[in-house]
């Protein structure tokens, strides 16, 4: 029971209870991760497949399900998957980042075990090792509502996963060579919708079908590595109902900007003339616009889709205004974050303000990225393992960066970037972007209240512009060029958690950090013990286990 999934049974046994408690249902998967030739842009290239599929299989779960995935690594290099947006409560052991887990070495397997809890919503998984995300290995992850918890809309006729993302025709190994030599990745070569560009020999085959008069849920996630995308459907408005685990006020949109790492659920009703229609994903904030299309076919349809695609919006002011229109649905009966016993997150006292500034650096023509002057380097020993085995001082140093960044940093410090945040404190984090390109950030282990995005530099006076009533609770946020974003959250999930750029180039070259949240109690109420099956690597390989956490 090292992973904590059997904790309910353990509690009953230790209490001497005679009553039998049924555990939450289990879902079991076996995944074989292999190379395979794919040609999403018409050019054959080496892709990463899961059970022969590109994109990988969709995990369709229900709240509180226990997920057990046995991953066999048939690649010729180490491999890890993260479950983006799944909070892994008390369980950063299964988070799938290089700061929490040893990668799965070639020719071996590892079994992930985690519970999706009450996070009703749309997510996806993807590889965190190397530049593997540029080759595949990603797929959708749904957490549906149990029957006891109603959602604020009628059951759709069907539920569709739409994975959109930019794509490079160069292999992931070529892209890795670029980054290792300090070169930027450059512009992508195209955009994909569920692994297809809409330009190949199967371009006339539908991705999805709809029955006339019926309403469908589309879960749209940007799984790309560089560009924000705009998503739209010919002649069909989209009603936004959920984003990243939060039900939203149900506004209707002609198109949605989906930034890197973000997921939205929309309802679409088949109420137009019965024929084919294009769904469209195109790059935003780029000089050259790249576009992918996919066909939605009415089951009684007669006739092809119009070649005239709906236009995309222009400029990032439009995108900022769309962000401001997103509101949390306060009347929905589904589970929602409840920091410190209050839905009124705007009235909780802030205990700490952390301002993080991302920056790009070039020395001798070699590119790197940093946060507050530190460019993260992953040590051979995962940070969480070093900390748990009480060997942190041999692997990394806490708090290399200040809460307020230095005025100028010409050359970053290259080191593991680990920040301590006190357990159960309510913290304000400012993400400030001085660069000319958009940023997208993801925080593992939590959802946060995205209270503001504004142009310029942040000052304390800007707090008067925060949305302190119904900001959406989510795990990603974009920061526009020369702008800032503010997020607020209670750090009540003990573990080691990754805050990273969702841009592959930026993350690979140092724009990420880890947040260590330690429970002083060393109690199973706050964090699970290391799983018995956890892989060892680095300096902890032969160390004895420390005393386990107890009730």
Order of alpha helices (4+ residues) and beta strands (2+ residues): alpha-beta-beta-beta-beta-beta-beta-beta-beta-beta-alpha-beta-beta-beta-beta-beta-beta-beta-beta-beta-beta-beta-alpha-beta-beta-beta-alpha-beta-beta-beta-beta-beta-beta-beta-beta-beta-alpha-beta
